[in-house]
């Protein structure tokens, strides 16, 4: 998990910790609400065991990366350098798996929908 730092502090290095009222606050007293947390579609917020606000790659995005890597691996035989293409696909799949595990360790709930 990557910690989200306070954007108001001059140094921008203060981590934000959760308060009992579900507001996040840095050591300088600057506060952030959940509505103020704006991440791109590939990331979700999480709070670690010490109460620090952070972000991880979204598990659903990680699964999409793994699926794309699987397709890339299947098509690697058609590439000019099949061994390189296969290694690249496996590296991509490994990255997706590590991001997925990171999100699960941060307590992000994974919801799988059956189609």
MARKE-83964 format. One record per residue (C-alpha): residue number from 1; chain; residue in one letter; x, y, z. Coordinates in steps of 0.05 Angstrom, whole numbers. Last residue first. Layout:
<atoms>
{atom NUM "A" "A" {X Y Z}}
...
</atoms>
This chain:
<atoms>
{atom 115 "A" "X" {-438 -265 -321}}
{atom 114 "A" "X" {-415 -280 -250}}
{atom 113 "A" "X" {-394 -221 -210}}
{atom 112 "A" "X" {-331 -223 -168}}
{atom 111 "A" "X" {-327 -176 -110}}
{atom 110 "A" "X" {-258 -167 -79}}
{atom 109 "A" "X" {-256 -133 -12}}
{atom 108 "A" "X" {-196 -88 0}}
{atom 107 "A" "X" {-163 -109 66}}
{atom 106 "A" "X" {-94 -81 52}}
{atom 105 "A" "X" {-69 -153 45}}
{atom 104 "A" "X" {-122 -164 -10}}
{atom 103 "A" "X" {-98 -102 -47}}
{atom 102 "A" "X" {-25 -124 -43}}
{atom 101 "A" "X" {-44 -194 -67}}
{atom 100 "A" "X" {-79 -165 -128}}
{atom 99 "A" "X" {-19 -119 -143}}
{atom 98 "A" "X" {27 -179 -138}}
{atom 97 "A" "X" {-17 -219 -185}}
{atom 96 "A" "X" {-21 -163 -236}}
{atom 95 "A" "X" {55 -155 -235}}
{atom 94 "A" "X" {64 -230 -244}}
{atom 93 "A" "X" {16 -229 -303}}
{atom 92 "A" "X" {56 -173 -337}}
{atom 91 "A" "X" {121 -210 -325}}
{atom 90 "A" "X" {90 -273 -354}}
{atom 89 "A" "X" {68 -234 -416}}
{atom 88 "A" "X" {137 -204 -425}}
{atom 87 "A" "X" {171 -271 -417}}
{atom 86 "A" "X" {123 -301 -469}}
{atom 85 "A" "X" {135 -244 -518}}
{atom 84 "A" "X" {211 -251 -509}}
{atom 83 "A" "X" {208 -326 -522}}
{atom 82 "A" "X" {162 -317 -582}}
{atom 81 "A" "X" {208 -268 -618}}
{atom 80 "A" "X" {174 -251 -684}}
{atom 79 "A" "X" {106 -260 -650}}
{atom 78 "A" "X" {55 -314 -667}}
{atom 77 "A" "X" {77 -360 -611}}
{atom 76 "A" "X" {64 -304 -561}}
{atom 75 "A" "X" {-11 -305 -575}}
{atom 74 "A" "X" {-29 -349 -516}}
{atom 73 "A" "X" {18 -309 -471}}
{atom 72 "A" "X" {-15 -244 -493}}
{atom 71 "A" "X" {-84 -272 -478}}
{atom 70 "A" "X" {-60 -293 -408}}
{atom 69 "A" "X" {-28 -224 -399}}
{atom 68 "A" "X" {-95 -191 -416}}
{atom 67 "A" "X" {-130 -235 -364}}
{atom 66 "A" "X" {-77 -218 -312}}
{atom 65 "A" "X" {-85 -143 -327}}
{atom 64 "A" "X" {-161 -148 -321}}
{atom 63 "A" "X" {-153 -184 -254}}
{atom 62 "A" "X" {-108 -128 -229}}
{atom 61 "A" "X" {-161 -76 -251}}
{atom 60 "A" "X" {-214 -115 -211}}
{atom 59 "A" "X" {-167 -116 -151}}
{atom 58 "A" "X" {-159 -40 -153}}
{atom 57 "A" "X" {-86 -20 -148}}
{atom 56 "A" "X" {-71 4 -78}}
{atom 55 "A" "X" {-81 69 -40}}
{atom 54 "A" "X" {-64 97 27}}
{atom 53 "A" "X" {-94 125 91}}
{atom 52 "A" "X" {-55 108 155}}
{atom 51 "A" "X" {-95 76 212}}
{atom 50 "A" "X" {-39 32 240}}
{atom 49 "A" "X" {-72 -31 211}}
{atom 48 "A" "X" {-72 -1 141}}
{atom 47 "A" "X" {-128 41 112}}
{atom 46 "A" "X" {-148 31 39}}
{atom 45 "A" "X" {-163 74 -22}}
{atom 44 "A" "X" {-176 46 -91}}
{atom 43 "A" "X" {-135 51 -155}}
{atom 42 "A" "X" {-144 36 -229}}
{atom 41 "A" "X" {-202 84 -238}}
{atom 40 "A" "X" {-162 145 -218}}
{atom 39 "A" "X" {-163 168 -146}}
{atom 38 "A" "X" {-199 227 -114}}
{atom 37 "A" "X" {-202 226 -38}}
{atom 36 "A" "X" {-241 289 -20}}
{atom 35 "A" "X" {-307 252 -10}}
{atom 34 "A" "X" {-271 207 40}}
{atom 33 "A" "X" {-257 269 82}}
{atom 32 "A" "X" {-189 302 91}}
{atom 31 "A" "X" {-165 341 151}}
{atom 30 "A" "X" {-105 385 165}}
{atom 29 "A" "X" {-84 381 238}}
{atom 28 "A" "X" {-9 387 230}}
{atom 27 "A" "X" {0 313 246}}
{atom 26 "A" "X" {-45 295 187}}
{atom 25 "A" "X" {-119 280 193}}
{atom 24 "A" "X" {-168 232 160}}
{atom 23 "A" "X" {-242 236 177}}
{atom 22 "A" "X" {-281 173 194}}
{atom 21 "A" "X" {-307 202 260}}
{atom 20 "A" "X" {-260 157 300}}
{atom 19 "A" "X" {-200 189 265}}
{atom 18 "A" "X" {-162 158 207}}
{atom 17 "A" "X" {-90 177 197}}
{atom 16 "A" "X" {-62 220 140}}
{atom 15 "A" "X" {13 217 127}}
{atom 14 "A" "X" {53 281 129}}
{atom 13 "A" "X" {103 289 72}}
{atom 12 "A" "X" {72 347 34}}
{atom 11 "A" "X" {129 392 57}}
{atom 10 "A" "X" {85 454 63}}
{atom 9 "A" "X" {26 414 89}}
{atom 8 "A" "X" {-38 421 49}}
{atom 7 "A" "X" {-27 360 3}}
{atom 6 "A" "X" {-24 313 62}}
{atom 5 "A" "X" {6 246 42}}
{atom 4 "A" "X" {-28 184 16}}
{atom 3 "A" "X" {10 122 36}}
{atom 2 "A" "X" {24 70 -17}}
{atom 1 "A" "X" {0 0 0}}
</atoms>
